[in-house]
Amino acid sequence: MAQALLVIDVQKDLVEGNGGEVPIFEPERLFAAIGKAVEQAERAGARIVFVRDKSIGGGEGEGFDVHPALRIPPDAVLFDKTAVSSFHETGLLEHLREHDVTHCVIAGCMTQYCIDTAVRAATLHGFDVTLVRDGHSTSDSPVLPAEQIIAHHNATLHGYANNGPFALARPADDPLFEPPHDKYR
């Protein structure tokens, strides 16, 4: 089974709240969890993909780049997007299919937008998904604090199914690339 780690929108301006953005909740927790996921992906021989949102930092420069607190492995692939979905007109879906990926581990920003969309879209495209429950973050909304948004999405997306493929929310300390999905089928 081929697998991939998708790290979505962990960009400097988004994380730090520069350029009109609001800083995300607990960035150090996010960096630690994603760091663990990257290490696990490397050990498992999984594909590693970073996705950047072109609306951040004007789509170029330091603010647009993946946050420097994250290590990007030399063989990681980078996709830029112009929509909430990492799969919309980016080449990501084709890349995953070309490499026979069946399981995606997802982490990044912003929980209620791009992460939620990525989890749901991945299952729709036939991938089983592991959401890194401590590996996604957001900022406070006018309605809910970030901590509640994250907890809500972990609960809502854990067990989310789409005609076969489904998602589980697991902490970064779990063996993310030893997916238990088949135990539930």
C-alpha positions in Angstrom: 0.0 0.0 0.0 1.4 3.4 -1.0 0.9 6.3 1.4 1.3 10.0 1.4 1.6 12.8 4.0 -0.1 16.0 3.0 1.0 19.1 4.9 -1.4 21.9 3.9 -0.9 25.7 4.2 1.6 25.8 7.1 2.9 29.1 5.7 4.8 31.8 7.5 2.3 34.6 7.2 -0.7 32.4 8.0 0.9 30.9 11.1 2.3 34.1 12.5 -0.6 36.3 11.6 1.3 38.6 9.2 -0.2 40.4 6.2 -3.7 40.7 7.7 -3.9 37.1 8.9 -4.7 36.2 12.5 -2.1 34.0 14.2 -3.0 30.4 14.6 -3.6 28.6 17.9 -0.5 26.8 19.5 1.9 26.9 16.6 4.6 25.0 18.6 2.2 22.1 19.1 1.4 22.1 15.4 5.1 22.1 14.4 6.0 19.3 16.8 3.1 17.1 15.5 4.0 17.7 11.9 7.6 17.1 12.6 6.7 13.7 14.0 4.5 13.0 11.0 7.3 13.9 8.6 9.7 11.6 10.4 7.2 8.7 10.3 6.5 9.3 6.7 10.2 9.1 5.9 10.6 5.9 7.8 7.5 4.4 6.1 8.7 5.4 2.6 5.6 7.5 2.2 5.3 10.3 -0.3 5.6 13.7 1.4 3.6 16.6 -0.1 3.5 20.3 1.0 0.6 22.4 -0.3 0.7 26.2 -0.2 -2.2 28.6 -0.7 -1.4 31.4 -3.2 -3.6 33.9 -1.3 -1.1 33.9 1.6 1.8 36.4 1.4 0.7 37.6 -2.0 1.6 34.2 -3.4 5.4 34.7 -3.2 8.3 35.4 -0.9 9.0 34.6 2.7 5.4 35.0 4.0 4.1 32.6 1.3 6.7 30.0 2.0 6.3 27.0 4.3 7.1 28.1 7.8 10.8 27.8 8.5 10.1 25.8 11.7 9.2 22.8 9.5 11.8 20.7 7.8 11.0 19.9 4.2 12.6 16.7 3.1 14.6 17.0 -0.2 12.3 14.6 -2.0 9.1 16.3 -0.9 6.8 17.6 -3.6 5.2 21.0 -3.5 1.9 22.1 -4.9 0.4 25.6 -4.9 -3.4 26.1 -4.8 -5.8 28.9 -5.5 -8.9 27.3 -3.8 -9.8 25.9 -0.4 -9.4 22.4 -1.8 -5.8 21.1 -2.2 -7.2 18.9 -5.0 -8.7 21.7 -7.1 -6.6 22.3 -10.2 -3.3 21.5 -8.5 -2.1 18.2 -9.9 -2.2 16.7 -6.4 -4.8 14.1 -7.3 -2.9 13.0 -10.4 0.3 12.8 -8.4 -1.2 10.6 -5.7 -2.8 8.3 -8.3 0.4 8.1 -10.4 2.1 6.8 -7.3 -0.8 4.4 -6.4 -1.4 6.1 -3.0 -4.4 4.6 -1.1 -3.9 6.2 2.3 -3.3 9.9 3.0 -2.2 11.4 6.3 -3.3 15.0 6.6 -2.0 17.9 8.7 -1.8 21.7 8.5 -3.9 24.8 8.5 -6.8 26.0 8.7 -8.9 23.4 10.4 -12.4 24.4 9.4 -11.5 25.3 5.8 -8.6 23.6 4.1 -8.1 20.7 6.4 -11.8 19.8 6.6 -12.0 20.1 2.8 -8.9 18.0 2.3 -10.2 15.2 4.5 -13.6 15.1 2.8 -12.2 15.5 -0.7 -9.6 12.8 -0.2 -12.3 10.3 0.9 -14.4 11.3 -2.1 -11.5 10.6 -4.4 -11.1 7.1 -2.9 -8.4 7.5 -0.3 -8.5 6.4 3.3 -7.4 9.3 5.5 -5.7 9.7 8.8 -6.1 13.2 10.2 -3.3 14.1 12.6 -5.5 15.2 15.5 -2.8 17.4 17.1 -1.3 18.3 13.7 -3.8 20.9 12.5 -4.6 24.4 13.7 -6.6 27.5 13.1 -7.3 30.9 14.6 -10.3 32.0 16.6 -13.5 32.7 14.6 -16.1 35.2 15.5 -18.2 32.3 16.8 -15.8 29.8 18.4 -12.3 29.8 19.8 -9.7 27.9 17.8 -9.4 25.2 20.5 -13.1 24.4 20.1 -12.9 24.4 16.3 -10.0 21.9 16.4 -11.8 19.6 19.0 -15.0 19.8 17.0 -13.3 18.8 13.7 -11.4 16.0 15.4 -14.7 14.6 16.7 -16.6 15.2 13.4 -14.0 13.9 11.0 -13.1 10.8 13.1 -15.0 8.0 11.4 -16.2 10.2 8.5 -17.0 7.9 5.7 -17.7 8.4 2.0 -18.9 5.2 0.2 -16.0 3.1 1.5 -13.0 5.2 2.2 -13.1 6.9 5.6 -11.1 9.1 8.0 -9.7 8.5 11.4 -8.3 11.2 13.7 -5.1 10.0 15.5 -2.4 11.8 17.5 1.0 12.2 16.0 2.5 9.8 18.6 0.4 7.0 17.0 1.9 5.0 14.2 0.2 7.1 11.5 1.5 5.0 8.6 0.2 1.8 10.1 -3.4 2.6 9.3 -6.0 0.5 11.1 -8.7 1.2 8.4 -9.0 -2.4 7.3 -9.9 -3.5 10.9 -13.1 -1.5 10.5 -14.2 -2.8 7.1 
